[in-house]
Amino acid sequence: MGNFQPTRLPFGSKNSTSYFHTLISKCLNGITGKNVQFFLDDIIIAADSLCELKVTLQTVFDRLTKFNLTLDPAKLQLCKPEITYLGFDLNANGFSPSEQNVNKVTNFPRPKNLKQVQMFLGMLNYFRGLIYDYAGIVEPLVKLTKKNTPFVWSVECENAFNTVQEIILKKPTLKNFDPNLPISLITDASKIAICGILLQKKDNVYYPLEFFSRKLTPAEYKYPSIRRELLAIYASVRHFHDQLLGENFELLTDAKPLTEYQSLDKKPEIVARWLLYLGTFSLTPTHIPGSLNPADFLSRVVEENSLNVNNITLFQPNDKLSMQNISIEQKQDAILSKIMNDLSVNKQCKQYFLDVNSGLLMIKNAHKNKKKIVNRIVIPKSLIKVCIETAHAPHFGVRKTFEFIRHKYQWKGMYLDTKNFCEHCEKCLENKPKAKLTQTQMIPKRNLAPGQCIAIDVVGKLPRSTDNKNFILTIIDHYSRYLEAYPLQNITSRTIINCLNKYFANFGLPKFLITDNATNFISNEMVEFLDRLNIQHRKSSIYYPMANGLLERAHRTMKESLASMCESTFQWSEKLLFFKLYYNNSIHSVTKFAPAEIFFGRKQNLPLDSFF
């Protein structure tokens, strides 16, 4: 019978992968490089034009035919501006983690044992080239994997876990290498890790190509800071050896490590070896001030790609509450359609009528003060849940949610439906403490008017938002309870003064400003600022937050609302805009009016009202 052997490479054989890689290497030998690359059976071809792509494709096809290799048409992707390759999304602008891998990282549950920590770190290692100072960020997690270390999930571990998930969730994008642009390298060292960033400069803007970082060894911990800086330069150059060798590149760093050690007659042997290695490269050290550290520098470099949040739909109303859809649902509702038919043949129905312009079924009701009649849209049974969900979007309580609804809509049992929905809202139950019944009386504000007395305070430090903010400056008007809030990156006196100037430009200068005794509120710069504007600065009692209780109560409502609305902690800055709109247009329990109504003399339109 003779010997039998497979005509196709079988799966499962130990040497199948290496054999196939050798075959493809021989097949594509001489044409791989700038436009053609491969990994096992995945071949990727890039081109600047359609004509160039056609020529390159024909060359590859000819080689595959010569080696008797075939392609599966179902797996071919031709003329695609963006593809997913080896776990990354590639396009003309750069590369970032694929959506599938992003979901794997962000949906990974909190590790409960050593094995799960190792799984999480193993998953992240694939993307460490996309994350600045990766070794420093995950250092608390790496400590858990050390031998004879008990598994204790600390606050530092939780922060590291959340931080790295948020970074991956933003899909960090790195630029593609351009051989026609100059190369730069920036390095940094800390007490626990070293890092480097490979950059290219275009139109006076630096763009990152790749990140490098690693944790220091126990021996390297003991190095003086100047030697750690030199180690960062040496390790970064060694890591990016393939891109830097034979190129003239700029080294952005504090030049002291190089100049100090090069001037010594007797250098430590390890330093001499580092300098000898660096001598093989053509580098130009460029001094950068200490204030321009790599972390701050990078935040400006990647600003273009740091915001991946879609703010276009932030205030978008629910299309199901449009006039057209409500009209359709009213006609399909058994009870409401009967009333509409009776009205169309001029039958009298108590309180109900058909709107002349929209054709909607509406109802007349006496206003709560009995002094005027208000017309409300009758909501069919099929839209009740949608209406309550839209009004409950900021996750306020029963009373405020009900007030949002009754402003424009009505149906039988409206309050009980609203109460039942709010009391069983999972987000509210998770993020709000059990309410305590309190009785308050309105404090008379004699000789005051809207905008004359304001209180300010800072909330934070919060998890870093999508626009790199960590704090919120809150400003509340004592007369109207109108609330303004500004996300901030820092809370220095200068930053707070800039925000106050924005507030004053929109709402005018107050007579009184109430703050606590924080140093950024009582600094010489702040005192001089308020004196120049003739604003009386009143400070609350030390270690007694209730002295500024009006603002502290608003903080509680804001935190509960943001915690309920945000699916991830980094979204709070985006949702803050939504919260302010609803808070300032909800009826205040003390004044019995909406803050915006007192402050501006009118209520503002909400997404719930935008169709009418």
NORMOUR-V832796 format. One record per residue. RES is the residue in three letters. SS is DSSP state (A for helix, B for strand, O for the rest). PSI is psi in whole degrees, -180 to 180 (NA if undefined). Layout:
# NORMOUR-V832796
RES_SS_PSI ; RES_SS_PSI
This chain:
# NORMOUR-V832796
MET_O_-31 ; GLY_O_-178 ; ASN_O_143 ; PHE_O_138 ; GLN_O_147 ; PRO_O_146 ; THR_O_-7 ; ARG_O_150 ; LEU_O_119 ; PRO_O_149 ; PHE_O_150 ; GLY_O_-17 ; SER_O_143 ; LYS_O_-36 ; ASN_O_13 ; SER_A_-45 ; THR_A_-48 ; SER_A_-37 ; TYR_A_-44 ; PHE_A_-39 ; HIS_A_-40 ; THR_A_-40 ; LEU_A_-46 ; ILE_A_-37 ; SER_A_-44 ; LYS_A_-40 ; CYS_A_-44 ; LEU_O_13 ; ASN_O_128 ; GLY_O_-17 ; ILE_O_-10 ; THR_O_149 ; GLY_O_-124 ; LYS_O_-44 ; ASN_O_-15 ; VAL_B_125 ; GLN_B_160 ; PHE_B_155 ; PHE_B_106 ; LEU_O_-115 ; ASP_O_9 ; ASP_B_112 ; ILE_B_131 ; ILE_B_133 ; ILE_B_129 ; ALA_O_153 ; ALA_O_154 ; ASP_O_-17 ; SER_O_166 ; LEU_A_-38 ; CYS_A_-44 ; GLU_A_-39 ; LEU_A_-40 ; LYS_A_-43 ; VAL_A_-45 ; THR_A_-41 ; LEU_A_-44 ; GLN_A_-39 ; THR_A_-44 ; VAL_A_-44 ; PHE_A_-40 ; ASP_A_-42 ; ARG_A_-43 ; LEU_A_-39 ; THR_A_-41 ; LYS_A_-36 ; PHE_O_12 ; ASN_O_39 ; LEU_O_141 ; THR_O_160 ; LEU_O_149 ; ASP_O_113 ; PRO_A_-31 ; ALA_A_-23 ; LYS_A_0 ; LEU_O_141 ; GLN_O_113 ; LEU_O_140 ; CYS_O_45 ; LYS_O_130 ; PRO_O_-20 ; GLU_O_136 ; ILE_B_162 ; THR_B_122 ; TYR_B_119 ; LEU_O_40 ; GLY_O_7 ; PHE_B_147 ; ASP_B_119 ; LEU_B_135 ; ASN_O_-173 ; ALA_O_-25 ; ASN_O_-26 ; GLY_O_-156 ; PHE_B_149 ; SER_B_165 ; PRO_B_143 ; SER_O_157 ; GLU_A_-36 ; GLN_A_-44 ; ASN_A_-34 ; VAL_A_-44 ; ASN_A_-37 ; LYS_A_-42 ; VAL_A_-47 ; THR_A_-26 ; ASN_O_2 ; PHE_O_126 ; PRO_O_161 ; ARG_O_124 ; PRO_O_139 ; LYS_O_-4 ; ASN_O_175 ; LEU_A_-41 ; LYS_A_-42 ; GLN_A_-34 ; VAL_A_-44 ; GLN_A_-38 ; MET_A_-43 ; PHE_A_-45 ; LEU_A_-37 ; GLY_A_-38 ; MET_A_-40 ; LEU_A_-31 ; ASN_A_-27 ; TYR_O_-24 ; PHE_O_13 ; ARG_A_-25 ; GLY_A_-11 ; LEU_A_-9 ; ILE_O_123 ; TYR_O_135 ; ASP_O_46 ; TYR_A_-45 ; ALA_A_-39 ; GLY_A_-35 ; ILE_A_-46 ; VAL_O_8 ; GLU_A_-41 ; PRO_A_-33 ; LEU_A_-38 ; VAL_A_-34 ; LYS_A_-33 ; LEU_A_-22 ; THR_O_-3 ; LYS_O_151 ; LYS_O_140 ; ASN_O_24 ; THR_O_121 ; PRO_O_146 ; PHE_O_105 ; VAL_O_113 ; TRP_O_98 ; SER_O_177 ; VAL_A_-38 ; GLU_A_-40 ; CYS_A_-42 ; GLU_A_-42 ; ASN_A_-43 ; ALA_A_-42 ; PHE_A_-47 ; ASN_A_-40 ; THR_A_-47 ; VAL_A_-32 ; GLN_A_-40 ; GLU_A_-38 ; ILE_A_-47 ; ILE_A_-35 ; LEU_A_-29 ; LYS_O_-2 ; LYS_O_69 ; PRO_O_131 ; THR_O_129 ; LEU_B_145 ; LYS_O_154 ; ASN_O_150 ; PHE_O_132 ; ASP_O_112 ; PRO_O_-14 ; ASN_O_-4 ; LEU_O_150 ; PRO_O_153 ; ILE_B_143 ; SER_B_156 ; LEU_B_129 ; ILE_B_136 ; THR_B_160 ; ASP_B_156 ; ALA_B_142 ; SER_O_-170 ; LYS_O_-14 ; ILE_O_-19 ; ALA_B_165 ; ILE_B_155 ; CYS_B_162 ; GLY_B_153 ; ILE_B_125 ; LEU_B_125 ; LEU_B_160 ; GLN_B_146 ; LYS_B_128 ; LYS_B_126 ; ASP_O_43 ; ASN_O_22 ; VAL_B_133 ; TYR_B_133 ; TYR_B_132 ; PRO_B_139 ; LEU_B_-37 ; GLU_B_151 ; PHE_B_148 ; PHE_B_139 ; SER_B_152 ; ARG_B_156 ; LYS_B_147 ; LEU_O_146 ; THR_O_164 ; PRO_A_-36 ; ALA_A_-38 ; GLU_A_-23 ; TYR_A_-34 ; LYS_O_-6 ; TYR_O_146 ; PRO_O_159 ; SER_A_-36 ; ILE_A_-32 ; ARG_A_-33 ; ARG_A_-37 ; GLU_A_-42 ; LEU_A_-37 ; LEU_A_-39 ; ALA_A_-41 ; ILE_A_-48 ; TYR_A_-48 ; ALA_A_-37 ; SER_A_-44 ; VAL_A_-39 ; ARG_A_-39 ; HIS_A_-42 ; PHE_O_30 ; HIS_A_-46 ; ASP_A_-35 ; GLN_A_-26 ; LEU_A_-26 ; LEU_O_126 ; GLY_O_2 ; GLU_O_147 ; ASN_B_113 ; PHE_B_158 ; GLU_B_129 ; LEU_B_106 ; LEU_B_106 ; THR_O_169 ; ASP_O_116 ; ALA_O_-4 ; LYS_A_-43 ; PRO_A_-40 ; LEU_A_-51 ; THR_A_-39 ; GLU_A_-49 ; TYR_A_-33 ; GLN_A_-25 ; SER_O_-11 ; LEU_O_139 ; ASP_O_-44 ; LYS_O_110 ; LYS_O_148 ; PRO_O_146 ; GLU_A_-42 ; ILE_A_-38 ; VAL_A_-39 ; ALA_A_-39 ; ARG_A_-40 ; TRP_A_-47 ; LEU_A_-35 ; LEU_A_-41 ; TYR_A_-44 ; LEU_A_-25 ; GLY_O_-16 ; THR_O_-4 ; PHE_O_151 ; SER_B_90 ; LEU_B_151 ; THR_B_103 ; PRO_B_131 ; THR_B_123 ; HIS_O_134 ; ILE_O_142 ; PRO_O_154 ; GLY_O_-30 ; SER_O_-26 ; LEU_O_61 ; ASN_O_161 ; PRO_A_-33 ; ALA_A_-49 ; ASP_A_-40 ; PHE_A_-43 ; LEU_A_-36 ; SER_A_-29 ; ARG_A_-33 ; VAL_A_-45 ; VAL_O_18 ; GLU_A_-32 ; GLU_A_-35 ; ASN_A_5 ; SER_A_-23 ; LEU_O_104 ; ASN_O_20 ; VAL_O_136 ; ASN_O_101 ; ASN_O_-3 ; ILE_O_-36 ; THR_O_15 ; LEU_O_-48 ; PHE_O_14 ; GLN_O_126 ; PRO_O_164 ; ASN_O_123 ; ASP_A_-21 ; LYS_A_-16 ; LEU_A_20 ; SER_O_159 ; MET_A_-41 ; GLN_A_-44 ; ASN_A_-39 ; ILE_A_-41 ; SER_A_-43 ; ILE_A_-45 ; GLU_A_-35 ; GLN_A_-41 ; LYS_A_-24 ; GLN_A_-13 ; ASP_O_131 ; ALA_A_-45 ; ILE_A_-47 ; LEU_A_-35 ; SER_A_-35 ; LYS_A_-42 ; ILE_A_-42 ; MET_A_-37 ; ASN_A_-41 ; ASP_A_-40 ; LEU_A_-33 ; SER_A_-22 ; VAL_O_24 ; ASN_O_25 ; LYS_O_143 ; GLN_O_126 ; CYS_O_125 ; LYS_O_123 ; GLN_O_-24 ; TYR_B_149 ; PHE_B_161 ; LEU_B_127 ; ASP_O_133 ; VAL_O_-40 ; ASN_O_-48 ; SER_O_-19 ; GLY_O_10 ; LEU_O_148 ; LEU_B_126 ; MET_B_168 ; ILE_B_142 ; LYS_B_133 ; ASN_B_149 ; ALA_B_137 ; HIS_O_159 ; LYS_O_-25 ; ASN_O_4 ; LYS_O_9 ; LYS_O_-11 ; LYS_O_161 ; ILE_B_135 ; VAL_B_144 ; ASN_B_128 ; ARG_B_150 ; ILE_B_134 ; VAL_B_119 ; ILE_O_126 ; PRO_O_162 ; LYS_A_-33 ; SER_A_-19 ; LEU_A_4 ; ILE_A_-47 ; LYS_A_-40 ; VAL_A_-42 ; CYS_A_-43 ; ILE_A_-42 ; GLU_A_-41 ; THR_A_-42 ; ALA_A_-27 ; HIS_O_11 ; ALA_O_-41 ; PRO_O_0 ; HIS_O_44 ; PHE_O_178 ; GLY_O_-174 ; VAL_A_-47 ; ARG_A_-48 ; LYS_A_-39 ; THR_A_-42 ; PHE_A_-39 ; GLU_A_-38 ; PHE_A_-41 ; ILE_A_-49 ; ARG_A_-11 ; HIS_O_-33 ; LYS_O_-22 ; TYR_B_163 ; GLN_B_147 ; TRP_O_167 ; LYS_O_131 ; GLY_O_29 ; MET_A_-44 ; TYR_A_-43 ; LEU_A_-39 ; ASP_A_-43 ; THR_A_-44 ; LYS_A_-44 ; ASN_A_-40 ; PHE_A_-47 ; CYS_A_-38 ; GLU_A_-18 ; HIS_O_13 ; CYS_O_120 ; GLU_A_-42 ; LYS_A_-41 ; CYS_A_-39 ; LEU_A_-33 ; GLU_A_-37 ; ASN_A_-3 ; LYS_O_135 ; PRO_O_163 ; LYS_O_129 ; ALA_O_142 ; LYS_O_134 ; LEU_O_123 ; THR_O_150 ; GLN_O_129 ; THR_O_154 ; GLN_O_145 ; MET_O_126 ; ILE_O_123 ; PRO_O_132 ; LYS_O_72 ; ARG_O_147 ; ASN_O_21 ; LEU_O_161 ; ALA_O_166 ; PRO_O_133 ; GLY_O_-3 ; GLN_O_-27 ; CYS_B_119 ; ILE_B_153 ; ALA_B_141 ; ILE_B_152 ; ASP_B_171 ; VAL_B_136 ; VAL_B_131 ; GLY_O_172 ; LYS_O_133 ; LEU_O_165 ; PRO_O_143 ; ARG_O_130 ; SER_O_180 ; THR_O_-28 ; ASP_O_28 ; ASN_O_41 ; LYS_O_145 ; ASN_O_-8 ; PHE_B_164 ; ILE_B_126 ; LEU_B_118 ; THR_B_141 ; ILE_B_125 ; ILE_B_139 ; ASP_B_123 ; HIS_O_-30 ; TYR_O_-48 ; SER_O_-16 ; ARG_O_19 ; TYR_O_129 ; LEU_B_134 ; GLU_B_143 ; ALA_B_134 ; TYR_B_122 ; PRO_B_138 ; LEU_B_150 ; GLN_O_-31 ; ASN_O_171 ; ILE_O_41 ; THR_O_162 ; SER_A_-39 ; ARG_A_-42 ; THR_A_-42 ; ILE_A_-39 ; ILE_A_-40 ; ASN_A_-41 ; CYS_A_-40 ; LEU_A_-37 ; ASN_A_-40 ; LYS_A_-43 ; TYR_A_-46 ; PHE_A_-35 ; ALA_A_-32 ; ASN_A_-36 ; PHE_A_0 ; GLY_O_171 ; LEU_O_137 ; PRO_O_170 ; LYS_O_-34 ; PHE_B_143 ; LEU_B_122 ; ILE_B_129 ; THR_B_172 ; ASP_O_-166 ; ASN_O_28 ; ALA_O_149 ; THR_O_-32 ; ASN_O_-14 ; PHE_O_-19 ; ILE_O_17 ; SER_O_163 ; ASN_A_-37 ; GLU_A_-42 ; MET_A_-41 ; VAL_A_-46 ; GLU_A_-40 ; PHE_A_-47 ; LEU_A_-36 ; ASP_A_-41 ; ARG_A_-29 ; LEU_O_4 ; ASN_O_41 ; ILE_O_126 ; GLN_B_124 ; HIS_B_116 ; ARG_B_128 ; LYS_B_137 ; SER_O_171 ; SER_O_147 ; ILE_O_138 ; TYR_O_33 ; TYR_O_82 ; PRO_A_-28 ; MET_A_-16 ; ALA_A_-23 ; ASN_A_47 ; GLY_A_-32 ; LEU_A_-43 ; LEU_A_-37 ; GLU_A_-37 ; ARG_A_-37 ; ALA_A_-35 ; HIS_A_-42 ; ARG_A_-46 ; THR_A_-42 ; MET_A_-46 ; LYS_A_-44 ; GLU_A_-42 ; SER_A_-46 ; LEU_A_-41 ; ALA_A_-34 ; SER_A_-34 ; MET_A_-33 ; CYS_O_126 ; GLU_O_-31 ; SER_O_151 ; THR_A_-26 ; PHE_A_-6 ; GLN_A_-2 ; TRP_A_-34 ; SER_A_-38 ; GLU_A_-45 ; LYS_A_-17 ; LEU_A_-37 ; LEU_A_-44 ; PHE_A_-42 ; PHE_A_-45 ; LYS_A_-41 ; LEU_A_-47 ; TYR_A_-39 ; TYR_A_-45 ; ASN_O_-7 ; ASN_O_16 ; SER_O_149 ; ILE_B_125 ; HIS_O_138 ; SER_O_-23 ; VAL_O_-52 ; THR_O_-20 ; LYS_O_15 ; PHE_O_160 ; ALA_B_140 ; PRO_A_-41 ; ALA_A_-32 ; GLU_A_-38 ; ILE_A_-42 ; PHE_A_-43 ; PHE_A_-10 ; GLY_O_7 ; ARG_O_158 ; LYS_O_150 ; GLN_O_153 ; ASN_O_139 ; LEU_O_165 ; PRO_O_-28 ; LEU_O_-24 ; ASP_O_-3 ; SER_O_-16 ; PHE_O_-7 ; PHE_O_NA
